[in-house]
Amino acid sequence: MNIKTPRYEPRFKMIRNEKNFDSAHFIADIANLAFSLVYAVEEADEKLEILNNLLLSIIDKHAQTKNDII
């Protein structure tokens, strides 16, 4: 008999590092976003995609993600 036991496969979770988060800089960056890009598009799905990309870029700048093994 050839019985193999399944190996443990690591699982990852992504967490944000908020250690150096500065809310004043975050709010200032949000205030300076180019929201005119959202208004320039007709389709609602495209507007949502642009808004998500703008906000995620600022969030990634202030609270980077890192992978942790579960």
URSULPE-V633747 format. One record per run of one state. SS is the DSSP state (~ for helix, > for strand, _ for the rest). FROM is the first residue (numbers start at 0). TO is the last residue. If there is no record, write none. Layout:
<<SS/FROM/TO> <SS/FROM/TO>>
This chain:
<<_/0/10> <>/11/15> <_/16/21> <~/22/30> <_/31/34> <~/35/38> <_/39/42> <~/43/61> <_/62/63> <>/64/68> <_/69/69>>
